[in-house]
């Protein structure tokens, strides 16, 4: 298995991607938004996201990558 580096949690990603402005808001939005991580539905704010993961939020797709490799 490929060794992936931890990047952030799903709640942090929602804030980073400007879906929410706070952690409390992230908790509410995760319960209402259609979110998948690597093609699996997920609603856990603390879900750990790793380099290479694909997150789809309401049809918008993101793939996590480090900028400085």
PDB file of N, CA, C and O in Angstrom:
ATOM      1  N   UNK A   1       0.837  -1.185   0.000  1.00  0.00           N
ATOM      2  CA  UNK A   1       0.000   0.000   0.000  1.00  0.00           C
ATOM      3  C   UNK A   1       0.878   1.242   0.000  1.00  0.00           C
ATOM      4  O   UNK A   1       1.897   1.301   0.688  1.00  0.00           O
ATOM      5  N   UNK A   2       0.473   2.216  -0.770  1.00  0.00           N
ATOM      6  CA  UNK A   2       1.208   3.469  -0.877  1.00  0.00           C
ATOM      7  C   UNK A   2       1.131   4.243   0.438  1.00  0.00           C
ATOM      8  O   UNK A   2       0.067   4.310   1.054  1.00  0.00           O
ATOM      9  N   UNK A   3       2.236   4.820   0.867  1.00  0.00           N
ATOM     10  CA  UNK A   3       2.274   5.612   2.079  1.00  0.00           C
ATOM     11  C   UNK A   3       1.791   7.024   1.764  1.00  0.00           C
ATOM     12  O   UNK A   3       2.469   7.767   1.054  1.00  0.00           O
ATOM     13  N   UNK A   4       0.628   7.396   2.285  1.00  0.00           N
ATOM     14  CA  UNK A   4       0.067   8.719   2.030  1.00  0.00           C
ATOM     15  C   UNK A   4       0.276   9.600   3.245  1.00  0.00           C
ATOM     16  O   UNK A   4       0.275   9.126   4.381  1.00  0.00           O
ATOM     17  N   UNK A   5       0.454  10.879   2.992  1.00  0.00           N
ATOM     18  CA  UNK A   5       0.655  11.843   4.067  1.00  0.00           C
ATOM     19  C   UNK A   5      -0.673  12.475   4.465  1.00  0.00           C
ATOM     20  O   UNK A   5      -1.447  12.901   3.607  1.00  0.00           O
ATOM     21  N   UNK A   6      -0.934  12.535   5.785  1.00  0.00           N
ATOM     22  CA  UNK A   6      -2.122  13.188   6.316  1.00  0.00           C
ATOM     23  C   UNK A   6      -2.087  14.664   5.942  1.00  0.00           C
ATOM     24  O   UNK A   6      -1.057  15.319   6.102  1.00  0.00           O
ATOM     25  N   UNK A   7      -3.195  15.188   5.450  1.00  0.00           N
ATOM     26  CA  UNK A   7      -3.262  16.591   5.044  1.00  0.00           C
ATOM     27  C   UNK A   7      -4.112  17.395   6.014  1.00  0.00           C
ATOM     28  O   UNK A   7      -3.622  18.363   6.597  1.00  0.00           O
ATOM     29  N   UNK A   8      -5.399  17.013   6.205  1.00  0.00           N
ATOM     30  CA  UNK A   8      -6.311  17.744   7.082  1.00  0.00           C
ATOM     31  C   UNK A   8      -7.564  16.909   7.297  1.00  0.00           C
ATOM     32  O   UNK A   8      -7.732  15.855   6.683  1.00  0.00           O
ATOM     33  N   UNK A   9      -8.448  17.392   8.180  1.00  0.00           N
ATOM     34  CA  UNK A   9      -9.723  16.709   8.386  1.00  0.00           C
ATOM     35  C   UNK A   9     -10.751  17.258   7.399  1.00  0.00           C
ATOM     36  O   UNK A   9     -10.542  18.298   6.774  1.00  0.00           O
ATOM     37  N   UNK A  10     -11.854  16.543   7.276  1.00  0.00           N
ATOM     38  CA  UNK A  10     -12.923  16.979   6.381  1.00  0.00           C
ATOM     39  C   UNK A  10     -13.468  18.343   6.810  1.00  0.00           C
ATOM     40  O   UNK A  10     -13.736  19.195   5.963  1.00  0.00           O
ATOM     41  N   UNK A  11     -13.632  18.554   8.108  1.00  0.00           N
ATOM     42  CA  UNK A  11     -14.092  19.858   8.610  1.00  0.00           C
ATOM     43  C   UNK A  11     -13.137  20.979   8.233  1.00  0.00           C
ATOM     44  O   UNK A  11     -13.572  22.057   7.828  1.00  0.00           O
ATOM     45  N   UNK A  12     -11.838  20.732   8.364  1.00  0.00           N
ATOM     46  CA  UNK A  12     -10.841  21.726   7.979  1.00  0.00           C
ATOM     47  C   UNK A  12     -10.879  21.989   6.478  1.00  0.00           C
ATOM     48  O   UNK A  12     -10.705  23.124   6.033  1.00  0.00           O
ATOM     49  N   UNK A  13     -11.110  20.928   5.699  1.00  0.00           N
ATOM     50  CA  UNK A  13     -11.177  21.087   4.251  1.00  0.00           C
ATOM     51  C   UNK A  13     -12.355  21.967   3.854  1.00  0.00           C
ATOM     52  O   UNK A  13     -12.221  22.817   2.974  1.00  0.00           O
ATOM     53  N   UNK A  14     -13.514  21.775   4.494  1.00  0.00           N
ATOM     54  CA  UNK A  14     -14.675  22.606   4.186  1.00  0.00           C
ATOM     55  C   UNK A  14     -14.380  24.077   4.435  1.00  0.00           C
ATOM     56  O   UNK A  14     -14.826  24.943   3.682  1.00  0.00           O
ATOM     57  N   UNK A  15     -13.632  24.354   5.486  1.00  0.00           N
ATOM     58  CA  UNK A  15     -13.249  25.741   5.775  1.00  0.00           C
ATOM     59  C   UNK A  15     -12.234  26.235   4.736  1.00  0.00           C
ATOM     60  O   UNK A  15     -12.356  27.354   4.237  1.00  0.00           O
ATOM     61  N   UNK A  16     -11.251  25.420   4.414  1.00  0.00           N
ATOM     62  CA  UNK A  16     -10.224  25.770   3.430  1.00  0.00           C
ATOM     63  C   UNK A  16     -10.846  26.067   2.064  1.00  0.00           C
ATOM     64  O   UNK A  16     -10.429  26.998   1.375  1.00  0.00           O
ATOM     65  N   UNK A  17     -11.852  25.265   1.674  1.00  0.00           N
ATOM     66  CA  UNK A  17     -12.495  25.407   0.364  1.00  0.00           C
ATOM     67  C   UNK A  17     -13.630  26.443   0.384  1.00  0.00           C
ATOM     68  O   UNK A  17     -14.380  26.564  -0.585  1.00  0.00           O
ATOM     69  N   UNK A  18     -13.750  27.178   1.475  1.00  0.00           N
ATOM     70  CA  UNK A  18     -14.742  28.261   1.622  1.00  0.00           C
ATOM     71  C   UNK A  18     -16.191  27.792   1.579  1.00  0.00           C
ATOM     72  O   UNK A  18     -17.062  28.536   1.128  1.00  0.00           O
ATOM     73  N   UNK A  19     -16.465  26.578   2.037  1.00  0.00           N
ATOM     74  CA  UNK A  19     -17.848  26.137   2.186  1.00  0.00           C
ATOM     75  C   UNK A  19     -18.418  26.613   3.508  1.00  0.00           C
ATOM     76  O   UNK A  19     -19.627  26.809   3.633  1.00  0.00           O
ATOM     77  N   UNK A  20     -17.548  26.801   4.503  1.00  0.00           N
ATOM     78  CA  UNK A  20     -17.961  27.254   5.835  1.00  0.00           C
ATOM     79  C   UNK A  20     -16.925  28.233   6.369  1.00  0.00           C
ATOM     80  O   UNK A  20     -15.819  28.342   5.841  1.00  0.00           O
ATOM     81  N   UNK A  21     -17.313  28.957   7.446  1.00  0.00           N
ATOM     82  CA  UNK A  21     -16.368  29.894   8.047  1.00  0.00           C
ATOM     83  C   UNK A  21     -15.922  29.465   9.443  1.00  0.00           C
ATOM     84  O   UNK A  21     -15.023  30.077  10.019  1.00  0.00           O
ATOM     85  N   UNK A  22     -16.551  28.401  10.002  1.00  0.00           N
ATOM     86  CA  UNK A  22     -16.167  27.955  11.344  1.00  0.00           C
ATOM     87  C   UNK A  22     -16.389  26.455  11.498  1.00  0.00           C
ATOM     88  O   UNK A  22     -17.073  25.826  10.691  1.00  0.00           O
ATOM     89  N   UNK A  23     -15.798  25.899  12.548  1.00  0.00           N
ATOM     90  CA  UNK A  23     -15.961  24.477  12.829  1.00  0.00           C
ATOM     91  C   UNK A  23     -17.393  24.105  13.162  1.00  0.00           C
ATOM     92  O   UNK A  23     -17.872  23.045  12.760  1.00  0.00           O
ATOM     93  N   UNK A  24     -18.079  24.972  13.895  1.00  0.00           N
ATOM     94  CA  UNK A  24     -19.482  24.718  14.225  1.00  0.00           C
ATOM     95  C   UNK A  24     -20.351  24.692  12.989  1.00  0.00           C
ATOM     96  O   UNK A  24     -21.260  23.870  12.874  1.00  0.00           O
ATOM     97  N   UNK A  25     -20.072  25.583  12.074  1.00  0.00           N
ATOM     98  CA  UNK A  25     -20.806  25.619  10.812  1.00  0.00           C
ATOM     99  C   UNK A  25     -20.491  24.360   9.991  1.00  0.00           C
ATOM    100  O   UNK A  25     -21.366  23.827   9.310  1.00  0.00           O
ATOM    101  N   UNK A  26     -19.249  23.893  10.059  1.00  0.00           N
ATOM    102  CA  UNK A  26     -18.852  22.685   9.334  1.00  0.00           C
ATOM    103  C   UNK A  26     -19.666  21.488   9.814  1.00  0.00           C
ATOM    104  O   UNK A  26     -20.097  20.667   9.004  1.00  0.00           O
ATOM    105  N   UNK A  27     -19.878  21.383  11.120  1.00  0.00           N
ATOM    106  CA  UNK A  27     -20.647  20.267  11.676  1.00  0.00           C
ATOM    107  C   UNK A  27     -22.048  20.242  11.072  1.00  0.00           C
ATOM    108  O   UNK A  27     -22.540  19.182  10.686  1.00  0.00           O
ATOM    109  N   UNK A  28     -22.682  21.393  10.989  1.00  0.00           N
ATOM    110  CA  UNK A  28     -24.026  21.482  10.413  1.00  0.00           C
ATOM    111  C   UNK A  28     -24.012  21.190   8.913  1.00  0.00           C
ATOM    112  O   UNK A  28     -24.855  20.437   8.424  1.00  0.00           O
ATOM    113  N   UNK A  29     -23.072  21.773   8.185  1.00  0.00           N
ATOM    114  CA  UNK A  29     -23.026  21.618   6.738  1.00  0.00           C
ATOM    115  C   UNK A  29     -22.715  20.192   6.310  1.00  0.00           C
ATOM    116  O   UNK A  29     -23.249  19.712   5.310  1.00  0.00           O
ATOM    117  N   UNK A  30     -21.856  19.513   7.059  1.00  0.00           N
ATOM    118  CA  UNK A  30     -21.526  18.126   6.729  1.00  0.00           C
ATOM    119  C   UNK A  30     -22.776  17.258   6.792  1.00  0.00           C
ATOM    120  O   UNK A  30     -22.915  16.301   6.031  1.00  0.00           O
ATOM    121  N   UNK A  31     -23.683  17.598   7.704  1.00  0.00           N
ATOM    122  CA  UNK A  31     -24.925  16.826   7.829  1.00  0.00           C
ATOM    123  C   UNK A  31     -25.893  17.112   6.682  1.00  0.00           C
ATOM    124  O   UNK A  31     -26.770  16.292   6.409  1.00  0.00           O
ATOM    125  N   UNK A  32     -25.757  18.250   6.007  1.00  0.00           N
ATOM    126  CA  UNK A  32     -26.715  18.618   4.974  1.00  0.00           C
ATOM    127  C   UNK A  32     -26.173  18.499   3.550  1.00  0.00           C
ATOM    128  O   UNK A  32     -26.954  18.338   2.612  1.00  0.00           O
ATOM    129  N   UNK A  33     -24.855  18.573   3.367  1.00  0.00           N
ATOM    130  CA  UNK A  33     -24.262  18.504   2.034  1.00  0.00           C
ATOM    131  C   UNK A  33     -24.074  17.057   1.585  1.00  0.00           C
ATOM    132  O   UNK A  33     -23.912  16.165   2.418  1.00  0.00           O
ATOM    133  N   UNK A  34     -24.096  16.825   0.294  1.00  0.00           N
ATOM    134  CA  UNK A  34     -23.775  15.516  -0.280  1.00  0.00           C
ATOM    135  C   UNK A  34     -22.254  15.478  -0.460  1.00  0.00           C
ATOM    136  O   UNK A  34     -21.710  16.147  -1.339  1.00  0.00           O
ATOM    137  N   UNK A  35     -21.572  14.687   0.380  1.00  0.00           N
ATOM    138  CA  UNK A  35     -20.107  14.637   0.372  1.00  0.00           C
ATOM    139  C   UNK A  35     -19.649  13.194   0.217  1.00  0.00           C
ATOM    140  O   UNK A  35     -20.138  12.297   0.903  1.00  0.00           O
ATOM    141  N   UNK A  36     -18.695  12.980  -0.702  1.00  0.00           N
ATOM    142  CA  UNK A  36     -18.051  11.677  -0.801  1.00  0.00           C
ATOM    143  C   UNK A  36     -16.535  11.874  -0.731  1.00  0.00           C
ATOM    144  O   UNK A  36     -15.996  12.874  -1.204  1.00  0.00           O
ATOM    145  N   UNK A  37     -15.877  10.900  -0.134  1.00  0.00           N
ATOM    146  CA  UNK A  37     -14.420  10.863  -0.080  1.00  0.00           C
ATOM    147  C   UNK A  37     -14.008   9.551  -0.723  1.00  0.00           C
ATOM    148  O   UNK A  37     -14.360   8.473  -0.244  1.00  0.00           O
ATOM    149  N   UNK A  38     -13.257   9.653  -1.819  1.00  0.00           N
ATOM    150  CA  UNK A  38     -12.849   8.462  -2.569  1.00  0.00           C
ATOM    151  C   UNK A  38     -14.052   7.577  -2.913  1.00  0.00           C
ATOM    152  O   UNK A  38     -14.017   6.359  -2.739  1.00  0.00           O
ATOM    153  N   UNK A  39     -15.114   8.218  -3.405  1.00  0.00           N
ATOM    154  CA  UNK A  39     -16.350   7.555  -3.851  1.00  0.00           C
ATOM    155  C   UNK A  39     -17.157   6.901  -2.738  1.00  0.00           C
ATOM    156  O   UNK A  39     -18.025   6.074  -3.020  1.00  0.00           O
ATOM    157  N   UNK A  40     -16.892   7.253  -1.471  1.00  0.00           N
ATOM    158  CA  UNK A  40     -17.671   6.730  -0.348  1.00  0.00           C
ATOM    159  C   UNK A  40     -18.318   7.901   0.372  1.00  0.00           C
ATOM    160  O   UNK A  40     -17.640   8.858   0.745  1.00  0.00           O
ATOM    161  N   UNK A  41     -19.642   7.826   0.570  1.00  0.00           N
ATOM    162  CA  UNK A  41     -20.349   8.886   1.277  1.00  0.00           C
ATOM    163  C   UNK A  41     -19.769   9.024   2.685  1.00  0.00           C
ATOM    164  O   UNK A  41     -19.538   8.028   3.371  1.00  0.00           O
ATOM    165  N   UNK A  42     -19.537  10.257   3.105  1.00  0.00           N
ATOM    166  CA  UNK A  42     -18.959  10.479   4.430  1.00  0.00           C
ATOM    167  C   UNK A  42     -19.520  11.752   5.033  1.00  0.00           C
ATOM    168  O   UNK A  42     -19.660  12.761   4.341  1.00  0.00           O
ATOM    169  N   UNK A  43     -19.842  11.714   6.319  1.00  0.00           N
ATOM    170  CA  UNK A  43     -20.365  12.888   7.010  1.00  0.00           C
ATOM    171  C   UNK A  43     -19.666  13.103   8.351  1.00  0.00           C
ATOM    172  O   UNK A  43     -20.246  13.670   9.277  1.00  0.00           O
ATOM    173  N   UNK A  44     -18.423  12.647   8.447  1.00  0.00           N
ATOM    174  CA  UNK A  44     -17.657  12.795   9.699  1.00  0.00           C
ATOM    175  C   UNK A  44     -16.735  14.005   9.591  1.00  0.00           C
ATOM    176  O   UNK A  44     -15.827  14.028   8.760  1.00  0.00           O
ATOM    177  N   UNK A  45     -16.966  14.989  10.417  1.00  0.00           N
ATOM    178  CA  UNK A  45     -16.144  16.204  10.398  1.00  0.00           C
ATOM    179  C   UNK A  45     -14.673  15.879  10.652  1.00  0.00           C
ATOM    180  O   UNK A  45     -13.791  16.549  10.116  1.00  0.00           O
ATOM    181  N   UNK A  46     -14.405  14.870  11.454  1.00  0.00           N
ATOM    182  CA  UNK A  46     -13.031  14.507  11.798  1.00  0.00           C
ATOM    183  C   UNK A  46     -12.384  13.526  10.839  1.00  0.00           C
ATOM    184  O   UNK A  46     -11.263  13.080  11.081  1.00  0.00           O
ATOM    185  N   UNK A  47     -13.067  13.179   9.752  1.00  0.00           N
ATOM    186  CA  UNK A  47     -12.506  12.241   8.764  1.00  0.00           C
ATOM    187  C   UNK A  47     -11.155  12.760   8.297  1.00  0.00           C
ATOM    188  O   UNK A  47     -11.051  13.891   7.823  1.00  0.00           O
ATOM    189  N   UNK A  48     -10.128  11.942   8.428  1.00  0.00           N
ATOM    190  CA  UNK A  48      -8.791  12.346   8.000  1.00  0.00           C
ATOM    191  C   UNK A  48      -8.668  12.232   6.488  1.00  0.00           C
ATOM    192  O   UNK A  48      -9.036  11.218   5.895  1.00  0.00           O
ATOM    193  N   UNK A  49      -8.152  13.273   5.883  1.00  0.00           N
ATOM    194  CA  UNK A  49      -7.940  13.296   4.444  1.00  0.00           C
ATOM    195  C   UNK A  49      -6.448  13.214   4.176  1.00  0.00           C
ATOM    196  O   UNK A  49      -5.638  13.819   4.878  1.00  0.00           O
ATOM    197  N   UNK A  50      -6.104  12.458   3.152  1.00  0.00           N
ATOM    198  CA  UNK A  50      -4.706  12.206   2.829  1.00  0.00           C
ATOM    199  C   UNK A  50      -4.396  12.680   1.414  1.00  0.00           C
ATOM    200  O   UNK A  50      -5.288  12.822   0.577  1.00  0.00           O
ATOM    201  N   UNK A  51      -3.121  12.919   1.171  1.00  0.00           N
ATOM    202  CA  UNK A  51      -2.665  13.296  -0.157  1.00  0.00           C
ATOM    203  C   UNK A  51      -3.186  12.279  -1.169  1.00  0.00           C
ATOM    204  O   UNK A  51      -3.041  11.072  -0.973  1.00  0.00           O
ATOM    205  N   UNK A  52      -3.790  12.768  -2.251  1.00  0.00           N
ATOM    206  CA  UNK A  52      -4.335  11.901  -3.285  1.00  0.00           C
ATOM    207  C   UNK A  52      -5.808  11.594  -3.129  1.00  0.00           C
ATOM    208  O   UNK A  52      -6.426  11.088  -4.066  1.00  0.00           O
ATOM    209  N   UNK A  53      -6.398  11.886  -1.964  1.00  0.00           N
ATOM    210  CA  UNK A  53      -7.830  11.655  -1.764  1.00  0.00           C
ATOM    211  C   UNK A  53      -8.638  12.570  -2.677  1.00  0.00           C
ATOM    212  O   UNK A  53      -8.234  13.697  -2.963  1.00  0.00           O
ATOM    213  N   UNK A  54      -9.780  12.069  -3.126  1.00  0.00           N
ATOM    214  CA  UNK A  54     -10.698  12.863  -3.934  1.00  0.00           C
ATOM    215  C   UNK A  54     -11.953  13.117  -3.113  1.00  0.00           C
ATOM    216  O   UNK A  54     -12.602  12.187  -2.634  1.00  0.00           O
ATOM    217  N   UNK A  55     -12.280  14.397  -2.960  1.00  0.00           N
ATOM    218  CA  UNK A  55     -13.452  14.815  -2.205  1.00  0.00           C
ATOM    219  C   UNK A  55     -14.427  15.442  -3.188  1.00  0.00           C
ATOM    220  O   UNK A  55     -14.051  16.316  -3.968  1.00  0.00           O
ATOM    221  N   UNK A  56     -15.686  14.995  -3.152  1.00  0.00           N
ATOM    222  CA  UNK A  56     -16.720  15.580  -3.999  1.00  0.00           C
ATOM    223  C   UNK A  56     -17.787  16.157  -3.073  1.00  0.00           C
ATOM    224  O   UNK A  56     -18.367  15.446  -2.252  1.00  0.00           O
ATOM    225  N   UNK A  57     -18.036  17.464  -3.223  1.00  0.00           N
ATOM    226  CA  UNK A  57     -19.027  18.159  -2.413  1.00  0.00           C
ATOM    227  C   UNK A  57     -20.063  18.752  -3.357  1.00  0.00           C
ATOM    228  O   UNK A  57     -19.764  19.651  -4.143  1.00  0.00           O
ATOM    229  N   UNK A  58     -21.287  18.234  -3.269  1.00  0.00           N
ATOM    230  CA  UNK A  58     -22.380  18.721  -4.115  1.00  0.00           C
ATOM    231  C   UNK A  58     -21.970  18.770  -5.591  1.00  0.00           C
ATOM    232  O   UNK A  58     -22.337  19.703  -6.305  1.00  0.00           O
ATOM    233  N   UNK A  59     -21.218  17.778  -6.043  1.00  0.00           N
ATOM    234  CA  UNK A  59     -20.821  17.691  -7.441  1.00  0.00           C
ATOM    235  C   UNK A  59     -19.498  18.358  -7.783  1.00  0.00           C
ATOM    236  O   UNK A  59     -18.969  18.135  -8.872  1.00  0.00           O
ATOM    237  N   UNK A  60     -18.940  19.180  -6.874  1.00  0.00           N
ATOM    238  CA  UNK A  60     -17.635  19.816  -7.094  1.00  0.00           C
ATOM    239  C   UNK A  60     -16.546  18.876  -6.599  1.00  0.00           C
ATOM    240  O   UNK A  60     -16.565  18.450  -5.445  1.00  0.00           O
ATOM    241  N   UNK A  61     -15.592  18.550  -7.478  1.00  0.00           N
ATOM    242  CA  UNK A  61     -14.559  17.562  -7.157  1.00  0.00           C
ATOM    243  C   UNK A  61     -13.214  18.225  -6.862  1.00  0.00           C
ATOM    244  O   UNK A  61     -12.806  19.165  -7.543  1.00  0.00           O
ATOM    245  N   UNK A  62     -12.531  17.711  -5.825  1.00  0.00           N
ATOM    246  CA  UNK A  62     -11.211  18.205  -5.403  1.00  0.00           C
ATOM    247  C   UNK A  62     -10.316  17.003  -5.160  1.00  0.00           C
ATOM    248  O   UNK A  62     -10.770  15.984  -4.640  1.00  0.00           O
ATOM    249  N   UNK A  63      -9.042  17.113  -5.534  1.00  0.00           N
ATOM    250  CA  UNK A  63      -8.047  16.089  -5.218  1.00  0.00           C
ATOM    251  C   UNK A  63      -6.931  16.758  -4.426  1.00  0.00           C
ATOM    252  O   UNK A  63      -6.365  17.764  -4.855  1.00  0.00           O
ATOM    253  N   UNK A  64      -6.619  16.182  -3.257  1.00  0.00           N
ATOM    254  CA  UNK A  64      -5.613  16.788  -2.388  1.00  0.00           C
ATOM    255  C   UNK A  64      -4.208  16.482  -2.885  1.00  0.00           C
ATOM    256  O   UNK A  64      -3.865  15.328  -3.143  1.00  0.00           O
ATOM    257  N   UNK A  65      -3.402  17.528  -3.016  1.00  0.00           N
ATOM    258  CA  UNK A  65      -2.010  17.400  -3.419  1.00  0.00           C
ATOM    259  C   UNK A  65      -1.181  18.412  -2.653  1.00  0.00           C
ATOM    260  O   UNK A  65      -1.652  19.505  -2.337  1.00  0.00           O
ATOM    261  N   UNK A  66       0.061  18.040  -2.356  1.00  0.00           N
ATOM    262  CA  UNK A  66       0.991  18.999  -1.783  1.00  0.00           C
ATOM    263  C   UNK A  66       1.530  19.866  -2.915  1.00  0.00           C
ATOM    264  O   UNK A  66       1.857  19.357  -3.988  1.00  0.00           O
ATOM    265  N   UNK A  67       1.624  21.166  -2.680  1.00  0.00           N
ATOM    266  CA  UNK A  67       2.150  22.062  -3.716  1.00  0.00           C
ATOM    267  C   UNK A  67       3.651  21.967  -3.846  1.00  0.00           C
ATOM    268  O   UNK A  67       4.173  22.032  -4.959  1.00  0.00           O
ATOM    269  N   UNK A  68       4.365  21.817  -2.742  1.00  0.00           N
ATOM    270  CA  UNK A  68       5.832  21.803  -2.764  1.00  0.00           C
ATOM    271  C   UNK A  68       6.341  20.393  -2.562  1.00  0.00           C
ATOM    272  O   UNK A  68       6.482  19.927  -1.431  1.00  0.00           O
ATOM    273  N   UNK A  69       6.615  19.714  -3.664  1.00  0.00           N
ATOM    274  CA  UNK A  69       7.150  18.344  -3.566  1.00  0.00           C
ATOM    275  C   UNK A  69       8.577  18.343  -3.985  1.00  0.00           C
ATOM    276  O   UNK A  69       9.221  17.294  -3.979  1.00  0.00           O
TER     277      UNK A  69
END
